[in-house]
Amino acid sequence: MEYAIAEWQDVCRKMLLDRKPLTSNTVLRLASGNRNLIEEDLFVDLALVKPKRSQNEKHAQDIDPERGSDLFNRQEETVEKRFAYSEFLEEIIRNPTEKNIAIIGEPGAGKTTLLQKLAFWLLQQTDDLVIWVDLAELGDRPLVEYLEEKWQKEALGKSRAEIKGDWEHKFKGGAVWLLLDGLDEMSQSDRQGLKFRGWVMNARIVVTCRLNLWQSNPTQLQGFQTYLTQPFQDEQMQGFIWRWFPGLFGEGEADRLAESLWSELQGAGKERIKDLCRNPLRLTLLCSTWQVGQALPETTAELYGGFVESMYEWKEDKFEVTEEEKEELNTALGALAKASLDAETSRFRLSHRLVCDYLGKPKAKGSLFPLALQLGWLNEVGVAAENPRQRVYTFYHATFQEYFAALAVEDWDYFLPKDHCDRPVEGKRYRIFEKQWKQVILVWLGRWDIEEDQKDLFINKLLHFKDRCGNFYEFQTFYLAALGFAEFEPKNGLLVEKVIRGLIMYSFGYLENKKECSWYYFSEEISSSSIEILQKTNTIKALNILENWYIDFQNIYKSVPHNNWRVTKKFKELDQLINDIKSSLEDRLNYKLIKNEKDNVIEMSAHISVSLDSNNVLNTKQILDSLCHGKDEDIVKSILTVTIENIYPEIIQALLFVIKNNKNLCIVWLAADFLARNIQETEIQKYTEYILDRLIILSTQKSDLLASFLAAFSALDLCYFIASNKIHKVVDIILCLMYEDTSSIRHNIVNSLQWKLQNKDINLIVIDALKKQVTSEIDEQDLDLYSKCYSILWHCAQHIDYTDFYQVWHYSNQDVLTITPKLTLEEQILDSLQNQPILILNAQTLTQETRESKIALKLCKLIWKPLQLKEIYPEVSTPGQLTRYLDRLQLNQQFSQRALLLTQCQHPTPELLTFCQQLTDTVAIAFLTEDPLDLPLKGFPPHQPRLISAIETWLEEM
């Protein structure tokens, strides 16, 4: 329909132009003299990253059924190629090899700007429809419904019927680009409900998303080729600065401003702010507020604060704002920002009612609402999905919402309860573990009006956080403190060095035994996370410490046998990390990201074209026959990978026949997914419950572990899709497979479960089931099982509230959200004796130990951990060596405890008792045991009346 092309172009262009004022930062347009930041090529071209893919990768539908576990393997690859923006357009957009594209980046990295420029480029270079969708506006509505009931009606209005009829034709022909902005601005439940089904799957899709959301859940963008926006290099920063000022000032003044700003950024000690401003938005803010002779801001908070003050100055010629009004408005915006970030949904889309609650009704006397709109801090962006009569607003950029929220937090108790000891404080939130508060916390640490003593206390509380949940949350607080050093440097400079050395140790391990060249490694999760944080903390200090540590490591490496491949691997990783940090300090281009990709056997094939036209009865009969009785597996697979607009009862019955009778589990899986993708929403429950029951039966047939594995995860996917209450049963089946002695199955279960761990129900089930598998006994008996279970629990801790994790860890999953914690005996002792001069040690690892050297080393580790000493525990092998170290610690006032109480060791071995007797001249030792013990050891029966009082009496008698 040639006559429709030009009209469609006009329709799409009009819709984009209507959206542009809402997405192109009206405040920044004011700062830049109302220049159009989209059409003028003011922003330096963005480089994009394409993660590496295997050159030998087979198409999903070509994977052999017996290799089905490969479907769940995650590829961990680094950057393959970088693209300037123009190269990206020519190589990726003009000649697309990937149908779905995701553009990810940090806040202010230019994702929305890039998407807008891409939209207008497509309209100019192609005849395709270009449809922009603000995903935050979508809410919980299906994308298909939004496009038909909102976008199409608004865009086409009273257009000719031919234009409206051409809509379906365009989609079916693949001549549509869906540009979806802001996946991160959707609530978690809305993101889970965002499914690309039906004719929408024929469109080419480009979605933008914040980097942290993608990192926490890469499978949210499963099926998308991911490109990462890159920070500016020095050359790009300099070019940006020299192009900013001309046109705003006279030639001489513009040159002086550009030269002075660039010179200041090159100065010694300015590395941190220069690094901060490699982000396009932040560099724009810096340029827009810069004056000759002005000092550079030191932190993110100072940068944004300067811009806020400048905004009021720029508006003075239009209307006057008193100092009192500015302070009142900033306070109200802070309260509004804080309240919206605390909401469960729509954190970045503010309802009219919510804004009124904090700023006042627009026409009320003294209302701040009109002022916020006039200044541009808030912008009206549409109406609420659930109530079309209620207007919706946003802060003009999400980073300013986070800045204002940080201003509204006076006490760090808001992030982390000050009275936390080693368990959740009842009724308190732990926002340090909530992703939406991470940037707010970092901005708060950079505030100039918060006393440094308070920041020091907060940092120290983070570094010494105790979770009593396997340390899963302790690592998170440690990493947050390390990130905080980029915004705030504590008074104790040695603290920064200590933390960086800790990150290095967690990243690469340490030499545990010099004589045996035994190297201790932390888990892969801890190692990779620590390496990532090393590149984001105070990188100047990190590099200096790393280079010194590297010299020591080289000397160690020379003494290690060449067949010790793990040490060799760590040596190479360290060498690479130092080079990366050096490069990142020069041009900040060396983001090294892990791409987690699931190869999906049910991915739609762009190369297969099968018509299921109701008018073609013969073709439909042939398809049905191929489904039910076909001998050629490839043909059946081809049919099942196609998405169609309508599905007929005969096809449904044929698919149910396949699910019930086909012996090839891959085919069963494809048939189940085909139904889920194609039948109407109202029909889903009717058929998928039957399919689910069939898959559950298949998954319990342990004679074929691979088949059980595939069926179980097919069932889990289906549970998600139809919100089935059988999800608990399916997860139990999957976890049972963990205990089969098959490393490859365990590996794939770990990788597959990680994609599901944003679901709270699954998290609670998994924690409850696996918490007993991360003990020292399992570590010694089955290292593979221990590491796999640890990996899953690590990912659980990234997605679930600390309080919920703690309750399940110590009690049960049953009614976890409502139970009142009941302290175990050991917890009661710890709680009651926390101010007494005694260490309570869980001695479970010593229960069966008979070797003196092992007893010495294990007991030394147990004592060292609660002391939180800077140095690593010493290598001891005799009672005398351990005694000398304890005497030295007492002399240096590092060990003030007079006694040890060993729990979880009710029947100590004679060798352990003999060893402990030889320590009692230095420290008193007691066991929680029913066994009679000889003096000078003391035994306390765990069930004796007034146990706590008995222990306190023993301590007083020393």
C-alpha positions, 0 to 999 in steps of 0.5 A: 500500500504505497499510499499509506507509507507517507501517511504512516511516516507522518503519524509516527513522526507526530507521535514522536514529536509529542513524546520528545518534550517529555523525554528530552530534559526541559531543564537541560534545554533551559541550561543550554539556551533552548538548544535541541539536544536531540537533533543537534549532535551535541552529545558525543556518539555513544560506543556500544558493546556487543557481548561475544557469542560462540562461533560454533553455536547451533541454532536452538532447534538444532540442539540434540535432545540428549544434549538438552542440558546445554540449553541452560548453560550460561556463557560468561563472555567479555566485550567482543566489539565496540561501535561508534554510534554511526557504526551501530546504525550501519552495522546493527540497525540498517542490516540487522542480524538480531531481531531484539536489541537491548541498550543498557547503561547507568543513569544519565548515560544517554539511553533515552537520547540514543533511542530518540535519535534512533527513532528519527533516523529510522523514519528518515532511512526506512519506510517502517512504522516506528512506535515509541512506548514509555514502559513506565506508562504501560503498567500491568497492561499487556503490550498488545492491549496498550498498542491497540487501545491506546497508542493506535487510537491516539495516533490514528484518530480519524485517519482513513480506514485504509490506514487503520487496516494497514496496521495489521499488515505492517506488523505481519510484514515485520515492518515495525520497530517497537522502541520500549524505553525504561524497563527499569522504571516498571515494577517487578510484577509488571516486568514479569507480566511483560510478555511478547506474544502474538503479532507483537513478536513480528516487530523488531524491538529495541528496549532500554534498561538501567545497568543495575537491573540487567546485572541483577537479572540478565534473563529479564532480557532473554532473547535480546542482544545486549549493548552497553553504553560507554563512558566518555574517553578523554578525547570525547570529554574534551570535544564535548566541552569545547562544543558546549560553550560556543553559541551561549557566550561570545567567542572569547568567553566561550574559549576561556570557559572551555579551557579553564574547565578542561584544565581543572579536570586535568589537575592532580587530585581531580580524578574522581570528579573527572571520572564521575563526569564521563557520564553524558548527563553529569558532564552536561550538568558540569558544563551548564554551571561552570564559571571561570575560577570556580572550584570543581565539585568533589562528589555527586551530591555537590555536582547536583547541588550546584545545578539545583542552585543554578536552576533557581538563578536562571529562573530569576528573570521570569519569576522570583523565588525567595530563599525560604521558598527554595528551601521549602520546595527542596524539602518537599521534593525530597519527601516526595522522592523518598516516598515514591522510592519506598513504594512497591510499584511505579517508583518513578511515575508519581500520581497526581494524588501523591504529588498533592500529598507532599506539595499541596493541591495546585490551586491551594494557597501556598502550594508548591505544586505550580512552582515545581512544574514551572522550574521543571523539577516535575513534568506531566507525562500522561495519565495513570493506567489504572485511572485515566482521569488521574494525571501522572508526573515524573522528576525530569530525570531519575538521578535528580529524584535520587538526589532529592531523596538523599537530601531528605534522609538526615540519619543513616538509621533510615538505611541501616538500623543503628541498633542492629546487632546480628539479627533483624531489628523488629519493625525496621527496614534494611534499605541497604539491601534494596536496589532502588536505594543504592544510588541514594546512599552513595549520594548521601555519603557525598553530602557536604552538610552531613557530619563526617563522624556520622558518615564514619559511623555508617561506614564502620557499621557496614564493614562490621555488619553481622547477618548470621545467615552464612555471611551472604549479607555481610559481603553486600554491606562490605561492597557497599562501604567500598563503593562509598569510598568513591564519594566519601573518604573516612578520617582513618585513611588506613580503613580504605586501604584495609578494605581494598586489601580485603577486596583483593583477598576476596578476589584472588585468595591468599596463600594458606600454607607456604610450605605446601604452597596451598592457596585458599580460594573464595567462591566464584561469586565472591571473587567476581563480585569483589573484582567488580567493586575493585574497579568502582571504589577509590580506584587511585588507591586501589591501583597503588595497592594492587601494584604492590600486591602484584609484586608479592604475588609474582614472588609467590607464583615463582615458588608454586609448582607449574602444574598448579593451574588455579594459582596460574589462573588467578595470576593471569586474572590479577594481571588483567585486572591491573591493566583494566584499572589502568586503562579505565583511569585513562579512558574509562572504556574498560567495562568488563561485564558478564553476559548471562545468556540462556539458549532457549529451545523455544525461541522463534525462528526468523527463517521458518515460515509456516502458514496456519491460515484457516482458509487453507484447509489442506495445509492445516490438515498436513500440519496436524498430521505432522504434529501427531504422527510425523516421523521427521523431528525437524518438521515438527520442531519447525511448526512449533517454533512459529507464533500465529495470530489465531489457533484453532481447536483442531490444532489444540487437540493435536498439541495435547496429543503430542504432549500426552504421547510423544516420547521426545521430551524436547517436542513435548516442551515445544508443544507446551510452550507453543500453546502458552504463546498462542492461545487466548488468555481466557483459554490458558488455564484450561489447557496449561494445567493439564500440561503442567500435570503431565510435565510434573509426572515426567520430571519425577522419572529419575531413570533419565535425569536429563529428561527429568531436569528438562521437564521440571524446568518446563513445568517451572516456566509454566507455573510462572506463566499461569501463576500456578500454586503447584510451584512449590511442588515443582521447585521441590522436584528440582532441588531433589535433583541437586542431590543426585551425584551428577555434576552437569545436572547440578551445574545446569540447575544452578544456572537455571534457578538463578533466572527464577530467583526474583520470585519471592516464593521460589526464594523462600523454598530454595533457602529452606531446602539448601541451608543445610547443604552449606556446612563444613561437613558438606564442604569436606564430603561433597565440595561440588554440592556445597559450591552449587548450593552456595551459588544458589543461596548467594543469588537468593540473597541478592533478591530477597529481604534480609529479614525474610532470609534470616527467618527462613535460615533459622526457622522454617519457610512455613508462614515466614512472613508472619512468624515471630522468631524464637531464639535457638539455645545458641542464640539465647546464649549469644544474646545474653552473654554478648557483654561478657568476656567470653567467645561463643564458638560453633565447634561443629567442624571439630566434632570428629577431628582427631588430628592435632594439627587440624584441631589447632588450625580449625580452632584458631580459625574459629577464634580469629573470626569474631576478633575481626583482626586485620591480619589473617589467622596464623598457621598453627599445628600444636597447642603450644603455637596457638597458646603463644599467639593467644598470649601475644594477642592478650599482650596487644589488647586484641584478645580480652576474652577470658573464656571460650564456650564451644557449642555444637560439639556435644561429644568431643573427641578425646584428642580435642579434649586433650588439646583444649586442656593444654590451652587453659593456662591462657584461656578457660574453656567450656563445652555445651555437652552432657558428657562429664569432663575433667578439670580444668575443662568445664561442661554445661548440659544444654538442657540444665535449668538456669543455663545462662546463670550457670555460665555467668557464675563460672565466669565470675569465679575465674 
